[in-house]
Amino acid sequence: MAHLTDKIRTLLGEPAYAGPLGEAPLDDPACERLLRLLSITRDDELSCEAVFNCLDEYVDCLEGRGDTAGRDLLVAHHLSFCADCRDELVALIHALESAADY
């Protein structure tokens, strides 16, 4: 795997040894995660910003009260691998549930 790590570093324009600069090293687990994410990336991928901007519509769609203009499958795909956007979704759902309790 070290050879693959060096190849990815070269492709990214990073030195073979990334010293302690406060950045996460491109070690074997990081390379494996990067390759796994690349393998599930689609041509029609939504960015985190695009997903964040339609999370309220997505929650409405989940509850059967709205439509995401056909983006619901793309949003669901993004949420399947993006922990930050999933956290935003969970926070929105909790906020809506709390508001409904009042």
Residue, then its C-alpha position, 0 to 999 in steps of 0.5 A: m500500500a505504501h506504493l499507492t500512497d506515494k502515487i496518490r501523493t505525487l498526483l496531489g502534488e504533495p511531497a513523499y513525506a508530509g511532515p508535521l504541518g498540522e495536516a492529516p498525513l496521507d497514510d494508508p487508511a486515508c488513501e483507502r478512504l479517498l479511493r472508497l469515496l472516489s469509487i462512489t462519486r457520480d457525475d451528477e454529484l451534489s456539493c455539500e452547499a447544494v445539499f445544505n440548501c435543500l435539506d428543508e425540502y428533503v425533510d418535507c419530501l421524507e415526510g411526504r409533504g414536498d418535492t426536491a425537484g427530483r434531487d431526492l435521490l442525489v441528496a440521499h446519495h450524498l448523505s450516504f457518505c457525507a457525515d457533515c451533511r448527515d449531522e446537519l440533517v439530524a440537527l434540522i430534524h431535531a429542531l423541527e421536532s422540538a418546534a412541533d412540541y411547542 
